[in-house]
């Protein structure tokens, strides 16, 4: 329920606090997010090393965000499904499998974009 006494600015700051807490919980408790964050850091260093263009940075940042958001939403769906039905259930399993497909799609296309950006630069070294 909304607390109208907080005021607009204080309400937004409170929302930011919850969002940062959620990001911290994801980064400290979820292995899939840790792996994706590692690759995000890796390609960020690669971007600086290879001096990628502004457009390449934009594409890279966009796919990093896409993958992390997809992983976060997948985690949330799985946590809700486990809470609602802790025992194995075929329908819940189906829902969780579909949710897991979202970060898989995002990761697949991020690999394509990484290939477009970095394969020519790596080939140029040799």
URVENKA-V385036 format. One record per residue. N is the residue number from 1. PSI is psi in radians with two decimals (* if undefined). OMEGA is omega in whole degrees, 0 to 359 (none if undefined). Layout:
BEGIN
n=[N:N]
psi=[PSI:PSI]
omega=[OMEGA:OMEGA]
END
This chain:
BEGIN
n=[1:2:3:4:5:6:7:8:9:10:11:12:13:14:15:16:17:18:19:20:21:22:23:24:25:26:27:28:29:30:31:32:33:34:35:36:37:38:39:40:41:42:43:44:45:46:47:48:49:50:51:52:53:54:55:56:57:58:59:60:61:62:63:64:65:66:67:68:69:70:71:72:73:74:75:76:77:78:79:80:81:82:83:84:85:86:87:88:89:90:91:92:93:94:95:96:97:98:99:100:101:102:103:104:105:106:107:108:109:110:111:112:113:114:115:116:117:118:119:120:121:122:123:124:125:126]
psi=[2.45:2.45:1.74:-0.21:-0.35:-0.60:2.78:-0.91:-0.83:-0.63:-0.73:-0.73:-0.67:-0.72:-0.72:-0.72:-0.77:-0.68:-0.77:-0.70:-0.74:-0.73:-0.74:-0.77:-0.75:-0.85:-0.45:-0.23:-0.34:2.02:-0.68:-0.69:-0.67:-0.75:-0.82:-0.66:-0.67:-0.83:-0.59:-0.76:-0.74:-0.88:-0.42:-0.80:-0.70:-0.67:-0.73:-0.73:-0.77:0.05:1.00:2.75:2.96:-0.77:-0.64:-0.69:-0.77:-0.79:-0.76:-0.81:-0.69:-0.78:-0.56:-0.85:-0.76:-0.81:-0.81:-0.70:-0.76:-0.74:-0.74:-0.79:-0.69:-0.77:-0.77:-0.78:-0.76:-0.72:-0.74:-0.78:-0.74:-0.61:-0.77:-0.69:1.49:-0.53:2.79:2.37:2.33:-0.75:-0.72:-0.70:-0.73:-0.79:-0.77:-0.64:-0.75:-0.77:-0.66:-0.40:-0.50:-0.93:-0.46:-0.77:-0.83:-0.77:-0.72:-0.86:-0.48:-0.60:-0.66:-0.81:-0.72:-0.69:-0.76:-0.69:-0.83:-0.47:-0.82:-0.59:-0.66:-0.70:-0.68:-0.45:-0.63:*]
omega=[181:175:184:181:183:186:186:185:180:177:179:178:177:178:178:179:179:180:179:177:178:177:179:178:178:184:183:184:188:182:182:178:178:179:181:178:177:180:177:178:180:182:175:175:178:179:177:181:183:180:181:184:178:179:177:176:180:179:182:180:179:181:174:179:181:181:181:178:179:177:181:179:176:179:179:179:179:180:178:180:179:179:182:183:185:179:179:176:183:181:177:177:178:180:181:177:178:179:179:178:182:178:177:175:182:180:180:182:175:176:177:180:177:178:179:182:194:182:178:181:179:177:181:179:184:none]
END
